[in-house]
Amino acid sequence: MNSIEDRRIVRTHKKLKTALLKLLEVKSLHELTITEVAKQAGCNRVTFYSHYKDLNELLAAIVDDHLSGLASYFRKSFQDLKRFSSTDVQRHLPIFEYIYQNQFIFQLIIKGEVLPGSQNQFCESLVQIAATELQLEEKSDLEIPTLNYFMTYGSLGFFLYWIKHDFEDSPEIMAGELAKLHGKIYDGSVVLDK
């Protein structure tokens, strides 16, 4: 495939994703049709079907894009560090900033009401990075995977709370609160060599 076709495909995907998100702001997924989404994107049903089998697959692609972005922001929180304290607000801030910048889609992902399993995808994307790229600094009686799941799924509740309160507090405030909670559970982590 040549680069012109590649760019055309990327542009079509972006238009369809943008169209679906825009329409989801006013209608639920089950109320939408492929024709509506295609029309909003400036294309037709045939074009839609040449890229996605249905609206669920399109929404799943949107979720994947945003979870990849979240993973990048998570990595950004410890890049260039050898170690960090669990109470370091800067360690948590990039994740909150990314979610805040993409509030609408993360409401859908974290609530898990539109795409079943999206809550688990959210948590698993963070668990995977922590499991492969970070390690507790101090010895612990708990097995690391157990603590990793506890911290990540506990943080899910923290994000749900933030959504329930319409992102009322800033990412800085929320990162500070999560840092306090994490500080009560473990001291710090080291970044594993890649």
C-alpha positions as CSV (number, residue, x, y, z in Angstrom):
1,M,0.0,0.0,0.0
2,N,1.4,3.4,-0.9
3,S,1.7,6.4,1.4
4,I,-1.2,8.2,-0.3
5,E,-3.6,5.3,0.4
6,D,-2.2,5.0,4.0
7,R,-2.9,8.7,4.6
8,R,-6.4,8.3,3.1
9,I,-7.2,5.4,5.4
10,V,-5.9,7.2,8.5
11,R,-7.9,10.3,7.5
12,T,-11.1,8.2,7.0
13,H,-10.6,6.4,10.4
14,K,-10.1,9.8,12.1
15,K,-13.3,11.2,10.5
16,L,-15.4,8.2,11.5
17,K,-14.0,8.2,15.0
18,T,-14.7,11.9,15.4
19,A,-18.2,11.5,14.0
20,L,-19.1,8.7,16.4
21,L,-17.8,10.6,19.4
22,K,-19.7,13.8,18.4
23,L,-22.9,11.8,17.9
24,L,-22.5,10.0,21.2
25,E,-22.7,13.3,23.0
26,V,-26.4,13.5,22.0
27,K,-27.5,9.9,21.5
28,S,-26.6,6.6,23.0
29,L,-24.8,4.0,20.9
30,H,-27.8,1.7,20.5
31,E,-29.8,4.7,19.1
32,L,-27.2,5.5,16.4
33,T,-27.0,4.0,12.9
34,I,-24.1,3.4,10.6
35,T,-25.7,5.8,8.1
36,E,-25.8,8.6,10.7
37,V,-22.2,8.1,11.6
38,A,-21.1,7.9,8.0
39,K,-23.0,11.0,7.0
40,Q,-21.5,12.9,10.0
41,A,-18.1,11.8,8.8
42,G,-18.8,12.9,5.2
43,C,-18.7,9.4,3.7
44,N,-21.2,6.6,3.0
45,R,-22.1,3.2,4.4
46,V,-19.8,1.4,1.9
47,T,-16.8,3.4,3.1
48,F,-17.8,2.7,6.7
49,Y,-18.0,-1.1,6.1
50,S,-14.7,-1.1,4.3
51,H,-13.1,-0.1,7.6
52,Y,-15.3,-1.4,10.4
53,K,-17.9,-4.2,10.7
54,D,-20.2,-2.2,13.1
55,L,-20.4,0.7,15.5
56,N,-19.0,-1.4,18.4
57,E,-15.9,-2.1,16.4
58,L,-15.5,1.6,15.7
59,L,-16.0,2.4,19.4
60,A,-13.5,-0.3,20.4
61,A,-10.9,1.3,18.0
62,I,-11.5,4.7,19.7
63,V,-11.1,3.1,23.1
64,D,-7.8,1.4,22.0
65,D,-6.5,4.8,20.7
66,H,-7.2,6.5,24.0
67,L,-5.9,3.7,26.1
68,S,-2.7,3.8,24.1
69,G,-2.5,7.5,24.7
70,L,-3.1,6.9,28.4
71,A,-0.3,4.4,28.5
72,S,2.0,6.9,26.9
73,Y,1.1,9.5,29.5
74,F,1.6,6.9,32.3
75,R,5.1,6.2,31.0
76,K,5.7,10.0,30.8
77,S,5.1,10.1,34.5
78,F,8.3,8.2,35.2
79,Q,10.4,8.7,32.1
80,D,13.9,9.8,32.9
81,L,13.6,8.7,36.5
82,K,15.5,5.9,38.2
83,R,13.1,5.9,41.2
84,F,10.1,7.8,42.5
85,S,8.2,8.2,45.7
86,S,4.5,7.1,45.7
87,T,3.7,10.5,47.2
88,D,5.1,12.4,44.3
89,V,2.2,14.3,42.7
90,Q,4.2,14.6,39.4
91,R,4.2,10.8,39.1
92,H,0.3,10.8,39.0
93,L,-0.3,14.1,37.2
94,P,0.1,13.1,33.6
95,I,-2.6,10.4,33.8
96,F,-5.0,12.9,35.3
97,E,-4.1,15.5,32.7
98,Y,-4.7,13.0,29.8
99,I,-8.1,11.9,31.2
100,Y,-9.1,15.5,31.9
101,Q,-8.2,16.5,28.3
102,N,-10.3,13.6,27.0
103,Q,-13.2,13.7,29.5
104,F,-16.0,12.5,27.3
105,I,-14.3,9.3,26.0
106,F,-12.9,8.4,29.5
107,Q,-16.4,8.8,31.0
108,L,-17.5,6.1,28.5
109,I,-14.4,3.9,29.2
110,I,-14.3,4.2,33.0
111,K,-18.1,3.9,33.6
112,G,-18.1,0.8,31.3
113,E,-21.7,1.3,30.3
114,V,-21.3,1.7,26.6
115,L,-18.6,-0.8,25.8
116,P,-18.6,-3.8,28.1
117,G,-15.2,-4.6,29.4
118,S,-13.8,-1.1,28.9
119,Q,-13.2,-0.7,32.6
120,N,-11.0,-3.8,32.6
121,Q,-9.2,-2.6,29.5
122,F,-8.5,0.7,31.3
123,C,-7.1,-1.1,34.3
124,E,-5.2,-3.8,32.4
125,S,-3.4,-1.2,30.3
126,L,-2.0,0.4,33.4
127,V,-1.4,-2.9,35.2
128,Q,0.7,-4.2,32.3
129,I,3.0,-1.2,32.3
130,A,3.4,-1.3,36.1
131,A,4.1,-5.0,36.0
132,T,6.8,-4.8,33.2
133,E,8.4,-1.4,33.8
134,L,8.3,-0.7,37.5
135,Q,9.3,-2.5,40.7
136,L,8.7,-1.7,44.3
137,E,11.7,-0.2,46.0
138,E,11.2,-1.8,49.4
139,K,10.6,-5.4,50.3
140,S,6.9,-6.3,50.8
141,D,5.0,-9.2,52.3
142,L,2.5,-8.8,49.4
143,E,3.3,-10.3,46.1
144,I,3.9,-7.5,43.6
145,P,1.1,-8.5,41.1
146,T,-1.4,-8.5,44.0
147,L,-0.4,-5.0,45.0
148,N,-0.3,-3.9,41.4
149,Y,-3.9,-5.0,40.8
150,F,-5.1,-3.6,44.1
151,M,-3.6,-0.2,43.4
152,T,-4.8,0.0,39.8
153,Y,-8.4,-1.2,40.4
154,G,-8.6,0.9,43.6
155,S,-7.6,3.9,41.4
156,L,-10.5,3.0,39.1
157,G,-12.8,3.9,42.0
158,F,-10.9,7.1,42.4
159,F,-11.5,8.0,38.7
160,L,-15.2,7.0,39.0
161,Y,-15.5,9.4,41.9
162,W,-13.9,12.2,39.8
163,I,-16.3,11.5,36.9
164,K,-19.3,11.4,39.3
165,H,-18.3,14.9,40.4
166,D,-18.1,16.2,36.8
167,F,-14.3,16.6,36.9
168,E,-14.9,19.4,39.5
169,D,-11.4,19.2,40.9
170,S,-8.3,19.9,38.8
171,P,-5.9,17.2,37.7
172,E,-3.4,18.6,40.1
173,I,-5.7,18.3,43.1
174,M,-6.7,14.7,42.1
175,A,-3.1,13.7,41.5
176,G,-2.3,15.0,45.0
177,E,-5.1,13.1,46.6
178,L,-4.1,9.9,44.8
179,A,-0.5,10.4,45.8
180,K,-1.5,10.7,49.5
181,L,-3.5,7.4,49.2
182,H,-0.6,5.6,47.4
183,G,1.8,6.9,50.1
184,K,-0.1,5.2,52.8
185,I,0.3,1.8,51.0
186,Y,3.9,1.8,49.6
187,D,6.9,4.1,49.7
188,G,8.3,4.1,46.2
189,S,9.2,2.3,43.1
190,V,12.2,2.0,40.8
191,V,12.0,2.1,37.0
192,L,13.3,-1.1,35.4
193,D,15.9,-0.8,32.7
194,K,14.4,-1.3,29.3
